[in-house]
Amino acid sequence: MRLENKIALITGGGSGIGEASSELFAREGAAVGVCDLNADTANAVVERINAAGGKAIGLQADVTNRADVERVVGSVVDEFGGLSILVNSAGVSDRAAPADYDVDQTWQWVMDVNVKGTLLPTRIALEAMRNSGGGSIINLSSIYGLVGRTEWLGDGFSAYAHSKGAVLQITRDLAVKTAREGIRVNALCPGFAHTNLTTGLRQNPELLARMEEAHPMGRLGEASEIANCALFLASDESSFVTGIALSVDGGYTAQ
Ligand SMILES: NC(=O)c1ccc[n+]([C@@H]2O[C@H](COP(=O)([O-])OP(=O)(O)OC[C@H]3O[C@@H](n4cnc5c(N)ncnc54)[C@H](O)[C@@H]3O)[C@@H](O)[C@H]2O)c1
């Protein structure tokens, strides 16, 4: 097993990439704290993991709330005895903002969840990782942390791409600072994938066809394909890898 004796905290663990990573990491031997804003989805993932013989606990938290994040990291350490892996998968797009938000409120909300919601768990988890002798942090950026969006996806003012660029720079800056402490910090840059995040886009057949066509492979990705790359970065197989932005995008950013 590739994550034997590892202890992971996965934010956004109730859905999509976080869900796939939680289940995969547990199958590979990690004890997993499945954290999500939505307690029901997190607990459903935990039930599946435990029924399959894995080890997991469900943790409800808002990743932008310091008290929530401190409680969650503390629970993982108390329950499993340390922390060696953090996957920051909680994230939102502008499309999911509350209906009464104006453009400025929407921008701030996306930045808060995607950027502060990555930084805060990282800051608090780092201390626990130091006490555990090192660790691996995996941040979910996006192809839109690397390249601008085509005109049919946005006007350049929506926060999603801005937030994912910030996630990449947090990744690089912290990777340099923590490299001598045995802590690695890396980012994944997925292309469009079949998860709840993209449901709204995929319901429009014309848009779906455009999104598929934009990937040289001619299709969207699966959460499991992204989780497989998270597994590599979480495991000791990537022991000399830190500060990278790993594209998992069917060739999107190679064009
Ligand atoms: N699906 C894609 O096409 C895609 C592409 C590139 C990057 N990403 C990134 O990958 C990450 C995971 O996306 P996904 O596709 O699995 O989305 P998803 O919507 O399926 O899952 C995201 C999870 O985050 C949780 N969440 C949202 N706000 C939260 C908060 N404040 N506190 C705690 N949890 C919160 C949600 O409840 C949800 O369970 C995101 O950061 C997303 O931006 C996704």
PDBQT file of the ligand as one rigid body, heavy atoms in Angstrom, charges set to zero:
ROOT
HETATM    1  N1  LIG A 301     -14.081  19.797 -11.502  1.00  0.00    +0.000 N 
HETATM    2  C1  LIG A 301     -13.287  20.508 -12.253  1.00  0.00    +0.000 C 
HETATM    3  O1  LIG A 301     -13.487  20.621 -13.460  1.00  0.00    +0.000 OA
HETATM    4  C2  LIG A 301     -12.086  21.200 -11.636  1.00  0.00    +0.000 A 
HETATM    5  C3  LIG A 301     -11.105  21.665 -12.507  1.00  0.00    +0.000 A 
HETATM    6  C4  LIG A 301      -9.998  22.333 -11.967  1.00  0.00    +0.000 A 
HETATM    7  C5  LIG A 301      -9.906  22.516 -10.605  1.00  0.00    +0.000 A 
HETATM    8  N2  LIG A 301     -10.878  22.065  -9.791  1.00  0.00    +0.000 N 
HETATM    9  C6  LIG A 301     -10.728  22.341  -8.353  1.00  0.00    +0.000 C 
HETATM   10  O2  LIG A 301     -10.732  21.141  -7.625  1.00  0.00    +0.000 OA
HETATM   11  C7  LIG A 301     -11.287  21.356  -6.331  1.00  0.00    +0.000 C 
HETATM   12  C8  LIG A 301     -12.395  20.334  -6.095  1.00  0.00    +0.000 C 
HETATM   13  O3  LIG A 301     -13.412  20.560  -7.050  1.00  0.00    +0.000 OA
HETATM   14  P1  LIG A 301     -14.514  19.481  -7.400  1.00  0.00    +0.000 P 
HETATM   15  O4  LIG A 301     -14.626  19.466  -8.847  1.00  0.00    +0.000 OA
HETATM   16  O5  LIG A 301     -14.270  18.233  -6.642  1.00  0.00    +0.000 OA
HETATM   17  O6  LIG A 301     -15.791  20.270  -6.819  1.00  0.00    +0.000 OA
HETATM   18  P2  LIG A 301     -17.060  19.735  -5.999  1.00  0.00    +0.000 P 
HETATM   19  O7  LIG A 301     -18.032  20.855  -6.067  1.00  0.00    +0.000 OA
HETATM   20  O8  LIG A 301     -17.471  18.400  -6.471  1.00  0.00    +0.000 OA
HETATM   21  O9  LIG A 301     -16.490  19.595  -4.521  1.00  0.00    +0.000 OA
HETATM   22  C9  LIG A 301     -16.070  20.708  -3.768  1.00  0.00    +0.000 C 
HETATM   23  C10 LIG A 301     -16.407  20.447  -2.297  1.00  0.00    +0.000 C 
HETATM   24  O10 LIG A 301     -15.936  21.576  -1.545  1.00  0.00    +0.000 OA
HETATM   25  C11 LIG A 301     -16.869  21.824  -0.517  1.00  0.00    +0.000 C 
HETATM   26  N3  LIG A 301     -16.779  23.208  -0.050  1.00  0.00    +0.000 N 
HETATM   27  C12 LIG A 301     -17.150  24.329  -0.723  1.00  0.00    +0.000 A 
HETATM   28  N4  LIG A 301     -16.954  25.411   0.048  1.00  0.00    +0.000 NA
HETATM   29  C13 LIG A 301     -16.449  24.961   1.231  1.00  0.00    +0.000 A 
HETATM   30  C14 LIG A 301     -16.066  25.602   2.441  1.00  0.00    +0.000 A 
HETATM   31  N5  LIG A 301     -16.160  26.928   2.592  1.00  0.00    +0.000 N 
HETATM   32  N6  LIG A 301     -15.592  24.833   3.454  1.00  0.00    +0.000 NA
HETATM   33  C15 LIG A 301     -15.496  23.493   3.318  1.00  0.00    +0.000 A 
HETATM   34  N7  LIG A 301     -15.861  22.836   2.196  1.00  0.00    +0.000 NA
HETATM   35  C16 LIG A 301     -16.334  23.567   1.175  1.00  0.00    +0.000 A 
HETATM   36  C17 LIG A 301     -18.228  21.537  -1.159  1.00  0.00    +0.000 C 
HETATM   37  O11 LIG A 301     -19.220  21.313  -0.178  1.00  0.00    +0.000 OA
HETATM   38  C18 LIG A 301     -17.910  20.325  -2.010  1.00  0.00    +0.000 C 
HETATM   39  O12 LIG A 301     -18.167  19.121  -1.307  1.00  0.00    +0.000 OA
HETATM   40  C19 LIG A 301     -11.774  22.803  -6.314  1.00  0.00    +0.000 C 
HETATM   41  O13 LIG A 301     -10.823  23.611  -5.691  1.00  0.00    +0.000 OA
HETATM   42  C20 LIG A 301     -11.894  23.143  -7.785  1.00  0.00    +0.000 C 
HETATM   43  O14 LIG A 301     -11.750  24.523  -8.035  1.00  0.00    +0.000 OA
HETATM   44  C21 LIG A 301     -11.966  21.404 -10.269  1.00  0.00    +0.000 A 
ENDROOT
TORSDOF 0
